[in-house]
Amino acid sequence: MKTFAPKQSEIKQEWNLVDVKGKSLGRVASKIAALLRGKNSPTFAPYVISGNYVVVINAKEVRLTGNKAEQKVYYKHSRFPNGLKAITAAKQREVKPEKLIEMAVAGMIPHNKLKKDILRKLKVYSGAEHDHEAQQPKPIEL
């Protein structure tokens, strides 16, 4: 018997539509990360980008449980002295709610050379409208 090794040209990638309205951020992010990596595919290989494209809508209405909206803080640093910036999840939801889902999913993708290419296939929109009707994404219930 020979071991099956998928090639990038043999992999068929689909478009999926996920509505996150009223759903918990962490649970949705883990399922989106699995779709992006292709873990649901029988031809999954960790060294090949075999996942689907994922379009996420209603990012503004994702649910944060407990007091996470006020207590969860996202940090970034400019690498200059006194360059630490902090923003709470509630403030991030007001400013750019797409970033909440993007950061949650990015933390669940393996930190390797494929991460950037995998995350390019994630499209997040704060409202119910999106720009990918031409790709005919099929809705998936998570």
N, CA, C and O atoms as a GROMACS GRO file, in nm:
protein
  568
    1MET      N    1   0.084  -0.119   0.000
    1MET     CA    2   0.000   0.000   0.000
    1MET      C    3   0.088   0.124   0.000
    1MET      O    4   0.197   0.125   0.058
    2LYS      N    5   0.039   0.227  -0.065
    2LYS     CA    6   0.112   0.352  -0.069
    2LYS      C    7   0.037   0.457   0.012
    2LYS      O    8  -0.086   0.455   0.020
    3THR      N    9   0.110   0.545   0.071
    3THR     CA   10   0.051   0.654   0.148
    3THR      C   11   0.003   0.762   0.051
    3THR      O   12   0.076   0.803  -0.039
    4PHE      N   13  -0.120   0.807   0.072
    4PHE     CA   14  -0.176   0.912  -0.013
    4PHE      C   15  -0.119   1.047   0.029
    4PHE      O   16  -0.124   1.083   0.146
    5ALA      N   17  -0.066   1.120  -0.066
    5ALA     CA   18  -0.013   1.254  -0.042
    5ALA      C   19  -0.083   1.351  -0.137
    5ALA      O   20  -0.057   1.348  -0.258
    6PRO      N   21  -0.169   1.438  -0.086
    6PRO     CA   22  -0.241   1.529  -0.176
    6PRO      C   23  -0.150   1.635  -0.234
    6PRO      O   24  -0.058   1.683  -0.168
    7LYS      N   25  -0.177   1.670  -0.358
    7LYS     CA   26  -0.105   1.779  -0.423
    7LYS      C   27  -0.194   1.902  -0.423
    7LYS      O   28  -0.317   1.890  -0.419
    8GLN      N   29  -0.134   2.019  -0.429
    8GLN     CA   30  -0.210   2.144  -0.425
    8GLN      C   31  -0.305   2.153  -0.545
    8GLN      O   32  -0.414   2.210  -0.533
    9SER      N   33  -0.266   2.099  -0.660
    9SER     CA   34  -0.350   2.106  -0.780
    9SER      C   35  -0.471   2.013  -0.772
    9SER      O   36  -0.571   2.036  -0.841
   10GLU      N   37  -0.465   1.909  -0.690
   10GLU     CA   38  -0.575   1.812  -0.679
   10GLU      C   39  -0.681   1.854  -0.579
   10GLU      O   40  -0.788   1.794  -0.576
   11ILE      N   41  -0.655   1.954  -0.499
   11ILE     CA   42  -0.745   1.993  -0.391
   11ILE      C   43  -0.850   2.089  -0.443
   11ILE      O   44  -0.818   2.190  -0.505
   12LYS      N   45  -0.977   2.057  -0.416
   12LYS     CA   46  -1.088   2.142  -0.456
   12LYS      C   47  -1.131   2.225  -0.335
   12LYS      O   48  -1.168   2.170  -0.231
   13GLN      N   49  -1.124   2.357  -0.350
   13GLN     CA   50  -1.158   2.444  -0.238
   13GLN      C   51  -1.294   2.507  -0.261
   13GLN      O   52  -1.323   2.556  -0.371
   14GLU      N   53  -1.378   2.507  -0.159
   14GLU     CA   54  -1.513   2.560  -0.167
   14GLU      C   55  -1.522   2.689  -0.086
   14GLU      O   56  -1.432   2.723  -0.009
   15TRP      N   57  -1.632   2.759  -0.104
   15TRP     CA   58  -1.661   2.880  -0.028
   15TRP      C   59  -1.773   2.850   0.068
   15TRP      O   60  -1.877   2.796   0.030
   16ASN      N   61  -1.752   2.886   0.196
   16ASN     CA   62  -1.852   2.865   0.300
   16ASN      C   63  -1.894   2.999   0.358
   16ASN      O   64  -1.813   3.091   0.367
   17LEU      N   65  -2.019   3.009   0.398
   17LEU     CA   66  -2.074   3.129   0.460
   17LEU      C   67  -2.114   3.096   0.602
   17LEU      O   68  -2.191   3.002   0.624
   18VAL      N   69  -2.062   3.172   0.699
   18VAL     CA   70  -2.090   3.147   0.840
   18VAL      C   71  -2.152   3.273   0.900
   18VAL      O   72  -2.094   3.381   0.890
   19ASP      N   73  -2.268   3.257   0.962
   19ASP     CA   74  -2.334   3.367   1.032
   19ASP      C   75  -2.308   3.350   1.181
   19ASP      O   76  -2.348   3.249   1.239
   20VAL      N   77  -2.240   3.447   1.244
   20VAL     CA   78  -2.201   3.434   1.384
   20VAL      C   79  -2.290   3.515   1.478
   20VAL      O   80  -2.253   3.538   1.593
   21LYS      N   81  -2.405   3.557   1.431
   21LYS     CA   82  -2.495   3.639   1.512
   21LYS      C   83  -2.541   3.562   1.636
   21LYS      O   84  -2.607   3.458   1.624
   22GLY      N   85  -2.506   3.613   1.754
   22GLY     CA   86  -2.548   3.554   1.880
   22GLY      C   87  -2.470   3.431   1.922
   22GLY      O   88  -2.509   3.365   2.019
   23LYS      N   89  -2.363   3.397   1.853
   23LYS     CA   90  -2.286   3.278   1.888
   23LYS      C   91  -2.159   3.318   1.964
   23LYS      O   92  -2.109   3.430   1.949
   24SER      N   93  -2.109   3.228   2.045
   24SER     CA   94  -1.992   3.253   2.128
   24SER      C   95  -1.866   3.263   2.042
   24SER      O   96  -1.845   3.183   1.952
   25LEU      N   97  -1.783   3.363   2.072
   25LEU     CA   98  -1.665   3.393   1.991
   25LEU      C   99  -1.567   3.276   1.984
   25LEU      O  100  -1.523   3.240   1.875
   26GLY      N  101  -1.532   3.217   2.096
   26GLY     CA  102  -1.432   3.111   2.097
   26GLY      C  103  -1.477   2.985   2.027
   26GLY      O  104  -1.399   2.922   1.956
   27ARG      N  105  -1.602   2.947   2.046
   27ARG     CA  106  -1.654   2.826   1.984
   27ARG      C  107  -1.661   2.841   1.832
   27ARG      O  108  -1.629   2.749   1.757
   28VAL      N  109  -1.705   2.958   1.789
   28VAL     CA  110  -1.713   2.985   1.645
   28VAL      C  111  -1.573   2.990   1.584
   28VAL      O  112  -1.550   2.938   1.476
   29ALA      N  113  -1.480   3.054   1.654
   29ALA     CA  114  -1.344   3.069   1.602
   29ALA      C  115  -1.276   2.934   1.584
   29ALA      O  116  -1.204   2.914   1.486
   30SER      N  117  -1.296   2.840   1.675
   30SER     CA  118  -1.232   2.710   1.663
   30SER      C  119  -1.287   2.632   1.544
   30SER      O  120  -1.212   2.561   1.476
   31LYS      N  121  -1.417   2.645   1.517
   31LYS     CA  122  -1.476   2.574   1.403
   31LYS      C  123  -1.435   2.639   1.271
   31LYS      O  124  -1.416   2.570   1.171
   32ILE      N  125  -1.423   2.772   1.270
   32ILE     CA  126  -1.376   2.841   1.150
   32ILE      C  127  -1.232   2.803   1.120
   32ILE      O  128  -1.195   2.784   1.004
   33ALA      N  129  -1.149   2.793   1.224
   33ALA     CA  130  -1.009   2.754   1.206
   33ALA      C  131  -0.998   2.614   1.147
   33ALA      O  132  -0.912   2.588   1.063
   34ALA      N  133  -1.086   2.523   1.189
   34ALA     CA  134  -1.084   2.387   1.134
   34ALA      C  135  -1.125   2.387   0.988
   34ALA      O  136  -1.069   2.313   0.907
   35LEU      N  137  -1.224   2.470   0.952
   35LEU     CA  138  -1.264   2.481   0.811
   35LEU      C  139  -1.152   2.538   0.726
   35LEU      O  140  -1.127   2.490   0.615
   36LEU      N  141  -1.085   2.641   0.776
   36LEU     CA  142  -0.977   2.704   0.701
   36LEU      C  143  -0.861   2.608   0.677
   36LEU      O  144  -0.800   2.609   0.570
   37ARG      N  145  -0.830   2.525   0.774
   37ARG     CA  146  -0.720   2.430   0.760
   37ARG      C  147  -0.759   2.309   0.677
   37ARG      O  148  -0.671   2.242   0.622
   38GLY      N  149  -0.889   2.279   0.667
   38GLY     CA  150  -0.933   2.162   0.592
   38GLY      C  151  -0.938   2.036   0.675
   38GLY      O  152  -0.929   1.926   0.620
   39LYS      N  153  -0.953   2.050   0.805
   39LYS     CA  154  -0.954   1.933   0.893
   39LYS      C  155  -1.078   1.846   0.869
   39LYS      O  156  -1.078   1.728   0.906
   40ASN      N  157  -1.182   1.901   0.808
   40ASN     CA  158  -1.303   1.824   0.782
   40ASN      C  159  -1.294   1.746   0.650
   40ASN      O  160  -1.386   1.670   0.617
   41SER      N  161  -1.188   1.762   0.578
   41SER     CA  162  -1.170   1.698   0.447
   41SER      C  163  -1.100   1.562   0.463
   41SER      O  164  -1.010   1.549   0.546
   42PRO      N  165  -1.139   1.462   0.383
   42PRO     CA  166  -1.070   1.334   0.392
   42PRO      C  167  -0.928   1.339   0.336
   42PRO      O  168  -0.848   1.249   0.362
   43THR      N  169  -0.896   1.443   0.260
   43THR     CA  170  -0.762   1.456   0.203
   43THR      C  171  -0.676   1.552   0.283
   43THR      O  172  -0.585   1.613   0.227
   44PHE      N  173  -0.704   1.568   0.412
   44PHE     CA  174  -0.629   1.663   0.496
   44PHE      C  175  -0.484   1.620   0.511
   44PHE      O  176  -0.455   1.503   0.537
   45ALA      N  177  -0.396   1.716   0.495
   45ALA     CA  178  -0.255   1.697   0.524
   45ALA      C  179  -0.207   1.826   0.588
   45ALA      O  180  -0.238   1.934   0.536
   46PRO      N  181  -0.135   1.820   0.698
   46PRO     CA  182  -0.097   1.943   0.768
   46PRO      C  183   0.002   2.030   0.692
   46PRO      O  184   0.019   2.147   0.727
   47TYR      N  185   0.067   1.976   0.592
   47TYR     CA  186   0.169   2.051   0.520
   47TYR      C  187   0.117   2.111   0.389
   47TYR      O  188   0.194   2.172   0.314
   48VAL      N  189  -0.014   2.095   0.359
   48VAL     CA  190  -0.075   2.149   0.238
   48VAL      C  191  -0.193   2.237   0.277
   48VAL      O  192  -0.266   2.205   0.371
   49ILE      N  193  -0.212   2.348   0.205
   49ILE     CA  194  -0.328   2.433   0.231
   49ILE      C  195  -0.447   2.369   0.160
   49ILE      O  196  -0.465   2.387   0.040
   50SER      N  197  -0.527   2.295   0.235
   50SER     CA  198  -0.635   2.219   0.175
   50SER      C  199  -0.772   2.264   0.223
   50SER      O  200  -0.872   2.197   0.196
   51GLY      N  201  -0.780   2.376   0.294
   51GLY     CA  202  -0.905   2.421   0.352
   51GLY      C  203  -0.991   2.500   0.256
   51GLY      O  204  -0.953   2.526   0.142
   52ASN      N  205  -1.107   2.537   0.305
   52ASN     CA  206  -1.204   2.613   0.228
   52ASN      C  207  -1.191   2.762   0.257
   52ASN      O  208  -1.132   2.802   0.357
   53TYR      N  209  -1.248   2.842   0.169
   53TYR     CA  210  -1.263   2.984   0.196
   53TYR      C  211  -1.381   3.000   0.291
   53TYR      O  212  -1.480   2.929   0.278
   54VAL      N  213  -1.370   3.093   0.385
   54VAL     CA  214  -1.478   3.115   0.482
   54VAL      C  215  -1.513   3.262   0.482
   54VAL      O  216  -1.427   3.348   0.502
   55VAL      N  217  -1.642   3.292   0.461
   55VAL     CA  218  -1.695   3.428   0.467
   55VAL      C  219  -1.778   3.436   0.595
   55VAL      O  220  -1.875   3.361   0.612
   56VAL      N  221  -1.741   3.526   0.685
   56VAL     CA  222  -1.809   3.542   0.813
   56VAL      C  223  -1.889   3.671   0.808
   56VAL      O  224  -1.836   3.777   0.776
   57ILE      N  225  -2.019   3.662   0.842
   57ILE     CA  226  -2.103   3.781   0.845
   57ILE      C  227  -2.155   3.804   0.986
   57ILE      O  228  -2.153   3.714   1.070
   58ASN      N  229  -2.201   3.926   1.012
   58ASN     CA  230  -2.254   3.970   1.141
   58ASN      C  231  -2.150   3.959   1.252
   58ASN      O  232  -2.182   3.913   1.362
   59ALA      N  233  -2.028   4.000   1.225
   59ALA     CA  234  -1.922   3.993   1.325
   59ALA      C  235  -1.948   4.088   1.441
   59ALA      O  236  -1.899   4.065   1.552
   60LYS      N  237  -2.024   4.193   1.416
   60LYS     CA  238  -2.054   4.290   1.521
   60LYS      C  239  -2.141   4.230   1.631
   60LYS      O  240  -2.140   4.278   1.745
   61GLU      N  241  -2.216   4.125   1.598
   61GLU     CA  242  -2.311   4.068   1.692
   61GLU      C  243  -2.265   3.935   1.751
   61GLU      O  244  -2.347   3.857   1.798
   62VAL      N  245  -2.134   3.910   1.748
   62VAL     CA  246  -2.081   3.789   1.812
   62VAL      C  247  -2.090   3.807   1.963
   62VAL      O  248  -2.079   3.919   2.014
   63ARG      N  249  -2.109   3.696   2.035
   63ARG     CA  250  -2.134   3.704   2.178
   63ARG      C  251  -2.004   3.680   2.256
   63ARG      O  252  -1.927   3.590   2.225
   64LEU      N  253  -1.983   3.762   2.357
   64LEU     CA  254  -1.873   3.743   2.451
   64LEU      C  255  -1.935   3.710   2.586
   64LEU      O  256  -2.016   3.787   2.638
   65THR      N  257  -1.899   3.595   2.643
   65THR     CA  258  -1.962   3.550   2.767
   65THR      C  259  -1.898   3.617   2.887
   65THR      O  260  -1.784   3.663   2.882
   66GLY      N  261  -1.973   3.623   2.994
   66GLY     CA  262  -1.922   3.679   3.120
   66GLY      C  263  -1.891   3.827   3.107
   66GLY      O  264  -1.965   3.901   3.042
   67ASN      N  265  -1.782   3.869   3.169
   67ASN     CA  266  -1.740   4.010   3.165
   67ASN      C  267  -1.628   4.033   3.065
   67ASN      O  268  -1.552   4.129   3.077
   68LYS      N  269  -1.617   3.946   2.965
   68LYS     CA  270  -1.505   3.957   2.871
   68LYS      C  271  -1.508   4.087   2.792
   68LYS      O  272  -1.402   4.138   2.755
   69ALA      N  273  -1.625   4.142   2.767
   69ALA     CA  274  -1.633   4.266   2.689
   69ALA      C  275  -1.556   4.379   2.758
   69ALA      O  276  -1.492   4.460   2.691
   70GLU      N  277  -1.562   4.385   2.890
   70GLU     CA  278  -1.492   4.491   2.964
   70GLU      C  279  -1.354   4.448   3.012
   70GLU      O  280  -1.265   4.532   3.025
   71GLN      N  281  -1.335   4.318   3.040
   71GLN     CA  282  -1.211   4.274   3.103
   71GLN      C  283  -1.107   4.221   3.004
   71GLN      O  284  -0.987   4.226   3.034
   72LYS      N  285  -1.149   4.171   2.888
   72LYS     CA  286  -1.052   4.117   2.792
   72LYS      C  287  -0.982   4.233   2.722
   72LYS      O  288  -1.046   4.324   2.670
   73VAL      N  289  -0.849   4.229   2.723
   73VAL     CA  290  -0.770   4.338   2.667
   73VAL      C  291  -0.677   4.281   2.560
   73VAL      O  292  -0.610   4.180   2.582
   74TYR      N  293  -0.672   4.347   2.446
   74TYR     CA  294  -0.581   4.311   2.338
   74TYR      C  295  -0.466   4.410   2.339
   74TYR      O  296  -0.487   4.532   2.345
   75TYR      N  297  -0.343   4.359   2.334
   75TYR     CA  298  -0.224   4.443   2.339
   75TYR      C  299  -0.150   4.436   2.206
   75TYR      O  300  -0.150   4.333   2.138
   76LYS      N  301  -0.085   4.546   2.171
   76LYS     CA  302   0.010   4.546   2.060
   76LYS      C  303   0.119   4.647   2.094
   76LYS      O  304   0.095   4.742   2.168
   77HIS      N  305   0.237   4.625   2.040
   77HIS     CA  306   0.351   4.710   2.072
   77HIS      C  307   0.417   4.755   1.943
   77HIS      O  308   0.434   4.676   1.851
   78SER      N  309   0.455   4.881   1.937
   78SER     CA  310   0.517   4.936   1.817
   78SER      C  311   0.668   4.912   1.812
   78SER      O  312   0.733   4.945   1.714
   79ARG      N  313   0.723   4.854   1.917
   79ARG     CA  314   0.866   4.828   1.934
   79ARG      C  315   0.948   4.956   1.953
   79ARG      O  316   1.070   4.955   1.942
   80PHE      N  317   0.880   5.064   1.980
   80PHE     CA  318   0.946   5.187   2.020
   80PHE      C  319   0.924   5.204   2.170
   80PHE      O  320   0.831   5.145   2.225
   81PRO      N  321   1.009   5.282   2.237
   81PRO     CA  322   0.986   5.304   2.380
   81PRO      C  323   0.848   5.364   2.405
   81PRO      O  324   0.804   5.455   2.334
   82ASN      N  325   0.782   5.313   2.506
   82ASN     CA  326   0.649   5.359   2.544
   82ASN      C  327   0.548   5.334   2.431
   82ASN      O  328   0.456   5.414   2.411
   83GLY      N  329   0.564   5.224   2.357
   83GLY     CA  330   0.480   5.198   2.242
   83GLY      C  331   0.372   5.093   2.264
   83GLY      O  332   0.318   5.039   2.168
   84LEU      N  333   0.341   5.063   2.390
   84LEU     CA  334   0.239   4.962   2.419
   84LEU      C  335   0.100   5.023   2.406
   84LEU      O  336   0.069   5.124   2.469
   85LYS      N  337   0.016   4.961   2.323
   85LYS     CA  338  -0.122   5.004   2.305
   85LYS      C  339  -0.212   4.894   2.358
   85LYS      O  340  -0.184   4.775   2.338
   86ALA      N  341  -0.319   4.932   2.424
   86ALA     CA  342  -0.414   4.836   2.478
   86ALA      C  343  -0.555   4.878   2.438
   86ALA      O  344  -0.587   4.997   2.439
   87ILE      N  345  -0.639   4.781   2.404
   87ILE     CA  346  -0.778   4.810   2.370
   87ILE      C  347  -0.864   4.697   2.424
   87ILE      O  348  -0.828   4.580   2.411
   88THR      N  349  -0.977   4.730   2.485
   88THR     CA  350  -1.067   4.629   2.540
   88THR      C  351  -1.151   4.570   2.427
   88THR      O  352  -1.159   4.626   2.318
   89ALA      N  353  -1.212   4.456   2.455
   89ALA     CA  354  -1.294   4.390   2.353
   89ALA      C  355  -1.416   4.474   2.319
   89ALA      O  356  -1.459   4.475   2.204
   90ALA      N  357  -1.474   4.544   2.416
   90ALA     CA  358  -1.591   4.628   2.390
   90ALA      C  359  -1.553   4.744   2.298
   90ALA      O  360  -1.629   4.777   2.206
   91LYS      N  361  -1.439   4.806   2.321
   91LYS     CA  362  -1.394   4.917   2.237
   91LYS      C  363  -1.359   4.866   2.097
   91LYS      O  364  -1.388   4.933   1.998
   92GLN      N  365  -1.296   4.748   2.089
   92GLN     CA  366  -1.262   4.689   1.959
   92GLN      C  367  -1.388   4.660   1.878
   92GLN      O  368  -1.389   4.676   1.756
   93ARG      N  369  -1.495   4.616   1.947
   93ARG     CA  370  -1.621   4.588   1.879
   93ARG      C  371  -1.681   4.715   1.819
   93ARG      O  372  -1.744   4.710   1.714
   94GLU      N  373  -1.662   4.828   1.886
   94GLU     CA  374  -1.712   4.956   1.833
   94GLU      C  375  -1.628   5.003   1.715
   94GLU      O  376  -1.682   5.048   1.614
   95VAL      N  377  -1.495   4.993   1.729
   95VAL     CA  378  -1.404   5.047   1.628
   95VAL      C  379  -1.400   4.959   1.504
   95VAL      O  380  -1.429   5.005   1.394
   96LYS      N  381  -1.363   4.832   1.521
   96LYS     CA  382  -1.351   4.739   1.408
   96LYS      C  383  -1.385   4.598   1.456
   96LYS      O  384  -1.296   4.524   1.498
   97PRO      N  385  -1.513   4.558   1.450
   97PRO     CA  386  -1.554   4.428   1.504
   97PRO      C  387  -1.499   4.309   1.427
   97PRO      O  388  -1.492   4.198   1.481
   98GLU      N  389  -1.458   4.329   1.301
   98GLU     CA  390  -1.402   4.218   1.224
   98GLU      C  391  -1.274   4.167   1.288
   98GLU      O  392  -1.243   4.048   1.280
   99LYS      N  393  -1.201   4.256   1.350
   99LYS     CA  394  -1.071   4.223   1.410
   99LYS      C  395  -1.085   4.123   1.524
   99LYS      O  396  -0.994   4.042   1.546
  100LEU      N  397  -1.198   4.126   1.597
  100LEU     CA  398  -1.221   4.029   1.706
  100LEU      C  399  -1.215   3.886   1.653
  100LEU      O  400  -1.147   3.801   1.711
  101ILE      N  401  -1.285   3.861   1.546
  101ILE     CA  402  -1.289   3.725   1.491
  101ILE      C  403  -1.156   3.690   1.425
  101ILE      O  404  -1.108   3.577   1.438
  102GLU      N  405  -1.096   3.785   1.356
  102GLU     CA  406  -0.968   3.759   1.291
  102GLU      C  407  -0.860   3.721   1.392
  102GLU      O  408  -0.783   3.628   1.368
  103MET      N  409  -0.854   3.792   1.506
  103MET     CA  410  -0.754   3.761   1.607
  103MET      C  411  -0.782   3.627   1.676
  103MET      O  412  -0.689   3.553   1.707
  104ALA      N  413  -0.910   3.597   1.700
  104ALA     CA  414  -0.944   3.471   1.765
  104ALA      C  415  -0.910   3.352   1.675
  104ALA      O  416  -0.856   3.252   1.722
  105VAL      N  417  -0.940   3.364   1.547
  105VAL     CA  418  -0.909   3.254   1.453
  105VAL      C  419  -0.758   3.242   1.433
  105VAL      O  420  -0.705   3.132   1.425
  106ALA      N  421  -0.689   3.356   1.424
  106ALA     CA  422  -0.544   3.353   1.403
  106ALA      C  423  -0.472   3.285   1.518
  106ALA      O  424  -0.368   3.221   1.498
  107GLY      N  425  -0.525   3.297   1.638
  107GLY     CA  426  -0.463   3.230   1.752
  107GLY      C  427  -0.483   3.080   1.750
  107GLY      O  428  -0.411   3.008   1.820
  108MET      N  429  -0.578   3.031   1.671
  108MET     CA  430  -0.608   2.888   1.667
  108MET      C  431  -0.549   2.818   1.544
  108MET      O  432  -0.565   2.698   1.528
  109ILE      N  433  -0.481   2.893   1.459
  109ILE     CA  434  -0.411   2.835   1.344
  109ILE      C  435  -0.266   2.809   1.388
  109ILE      O  436  -0.209   2.893   1.457
  110PRO      N  437  -0.206   2.698   1.350
  110PRO     CA  438  -0.067   2.672   1.390
  110PRO      C  439   0.027   2.783   1.343
  110PRO      O  440   0.013   2.834   1.232
  111HIS      N  441   0.120   2.818   1.427
  111HIS     CA  442   0.213   2.927   1.400
  111HIS      C  443   0.330   2.874   1.317
  111HIS      O  444   0.437   2.843   1.370
  112ASN      N  445   0.308   2.864   1.186
  112ASN     CA  446   0.412   2.817   1.096
  112ASN      C  447   0.407   2.897   0.966
  112ASN      O  448   0.339   3.000   0.959
  113LYS      N  449   0.477   2.852   0.864
  113LYS     CA  450   0.487   2.929   0.739
  113LYS      C  451   0.356   2.933   0.662
  113LYS      O  452   0.338   3.020   0.577
  114LEU      N  453   0.265   2.841   0.687
  114LEU     CA  454   0.138   2.838   0.616
  114LEU      C  455   0.033   2.930   0.675
  114LEU      O  456  -0.070   2.954   0.612
  115LYS      N  457   0.056   2.982   0.795
  115LYS     CA  458  -0.046   3.058   0.866
  115LYS      C  459  -0.095   3.178   0.786
  115LYS      O  460  -0.215   3.202   0.778
  116LYS      N  461  -0.004   3.253   0.727
  116LYS     CA  462  -0.042   3.373   0.653
  116LYS      C  463  -0.129   3.337   0.533
  116LYS      O  464  -0.227   3.406   0.504
  117ASP      N  465  -0.094   3.230   0.463
  117ASP     CA  466  -0.171   3.188   0.347
  117ASP      C  467  -0.309   3.134   0.386
  117ASP      O  468  -0.406   3.153   0.314
  118ILE      N  469  -0.315   3.066   0.499
  118ILE     CA  470  -0.443   3.014   0.547
  118ILE      C  471  -0.536   3.129   0.586
  118ILE      O  472  -0.655   3.127   0.554
  119LEU      N  473  -0.482   3.230   0.655
  119LEU     CA  474  -0.566   3.341   0.701
  119LEU      C  475  -0.611   3.431   0.587
  119LEU      O  476  -0.706   3.507   0.604
  120ARG      N  477  -0.546   3.426   0.472
  120ARG     CA  478  -0.592   3.503   0.356
  120ARG      C  479  -0.726   3.454   0.305
  120ARG      O  480  -0.797   3.527   0.236
  121LYS      N  481  -0.762   3.331   0.340
  121LYS     CA  482  -0.888   3.274   0.294
  121LYS      C  483  -1.004   3.305   0.388
  121LYS      O  484  -1.114   3.255   0.367
  122LEU      N  485  -0.980   3.385   0.490
  122LEU     CA  486  -1.084   3.427   0.584
  122LEU      C  487  -1.130   3.566   0.547
  122LEU      O  488  -1.050   3.659   0.542
  123LYS      N  489  -1.260   3.583   0.522
  123LYS     CA  490  -1.318   3.712   0.488
  123LYS      C  491  -1.424   3.743   0.594
  123LYS      O  492  -1.521   3.669   0.608
  124VAL      N  493  -1.406   3.852   0.668
  124VAL     CA  494  -1.496   3.885   0.779
  124VAL      C  495  -1.564   4.018   0.751
  124VAL      O  496  -1.500   4.115   0.709
  125TYR      N  497  -1.696   4.023   0.775
  125TYR     CA  498  -1.776   4.144   0.755
  125TYR      C  499  -1.859   4.170   0.880
  125TYR      O  500  -1.913   4.076   0.940
  126SER      N  501  -1.871   4.297   0.920
  126SER     CA  502  -1.942   4.331   1.042
  126SER      C  503  -2.093   4.321   1.026
  126SER      O  504  -2.163   4.294   1.123
  127GLY      N  505  -2.144   4.343   0.906
  127GLY     CA  506  -2.288   4.338   0.881
  127GLY      C  507  -2.328   4.210   0.810
  127GLY      O  508  -2.250   4.115   0.800
  128ALA      N  509  -2.453   4.210   0.759
  128ALA     CA  510  -2.506   4.091   0.693
  128ALA      C  511  -2.469   4.088   0.544
  128ALA      O  512  -2.484   3.983   0.481
  129GLU      N  513  -2.421   4.200   0.488
  129GLU     CA  514  -2.385   4.203   0.347
  129GLU      C  515  -2.238   4.166   0.329
  129GLU      O  516  -2.153   4.197   0.413
  130HIS      N  517  -2.209   4.098   0.218
  130HIS     CA  518  -2.071   4.065   0.186
  130HIS      C  519  -2.051   4.077   0.036
  130HIS      O  520  -2.148   4.086  -0.040
  131ASP      N  521  -1.926   4.078  -0.008
  131ASP     CA  522  -1.890   4.102  -0.147
  131ASP      C  523  -1.864   3.974  -0.226
  131ASP      O  524  -1.800   3.979  -0.331
  132HIS      N  525  -1.911   3.859  -0.179
  132HIS     CA  526  -1.872   3.733  -0.240
  132HIS      C  527  -1.991   3.653  -0.292
  132HIS      O  528  -1.991   3.530  -0.285
  133GLU      N  529  -2.095   3.721  -0.342
  133GLU     CA  530  -2.208   3.650  -0.400
  133GLU      C  531  -2.168   3.574  -0.526
  133GLU      O  532  -2.224   3.469  -0.556
  134ALA      N  533  -2.070   3.627  -0.600
  134ALA     CA  534  -2.027   3.563  -0.724
  134ALA      C  535  -1.966   3.425  -0.699
  134ALA      O  536  -1.972   3.338  -0.786
  135GLN      N  537  -1.907   3.404  -0.582
  135GLN     CA  538  -1.847   3.273  -0.550
  135GLN      C  539  -1.950   3.173  -0.501
  135GLN      O  540  -1.918   3.055  -0.484
  136GLN      N  541  -2.072   3.216  -0.480
  136GLN     CA  542  -2.183   3.132  -0.432
  136GLN      C  543  -2.144   3.052  -0.308
  136GLN      O  544  -2.143   2.929  -0.313
  137PRO      N  545  -2.113   3.120  -0.196
  137PRO     CA  546  -2.077   3.045  -0.076
  137PRO      C  547  -2.198   2.972  -0.020
  137PRO      O  548  -2.308   3.025  -0.017
  138LYS      N  549  -2.175   2.849   0.024
  138LYS     CA  550  -2.286   2.773   0.081
  138LYS      C  551  -2.289   2.795   0.231
  138LYS      O  552  -2.186   2.787   0.298
  139PRO      N  553  -2.408   2.824   0.285
  139PRO     CA  554  -2.419   2.852   0.429
  139PRO      C  555  -2.392   2.727   0.512
  139PRO      O  556  -2.436   2.617   0.479
  140ILE      N  557  -2.318   2.748   0.620
  140ILE     CA  558  -2.285   2.638   0.712
  140ILE      C  559  -2.331   2.680   0.851
  140ILE      O  560  -2.302   2.791   0.896
  141GLU      N  561  -2.400   2.593   0.919
  141GLU     CA  562  -2.446   2.618   1.056
  141GLU      C  563  -2.344   2.559   1.151
  141GLU      O  564  -2.318   2.439   1.148
  142LEU      N  565  -2.286   2.643   1.236
  142LEU     CA  566  -2.184   2.596   1.331
  142LEU      C  567  -2.246   2.570   1.466
  142LEU      O  568  -2.177   2.530   1.559
   0.00000   0.00000   0.00000
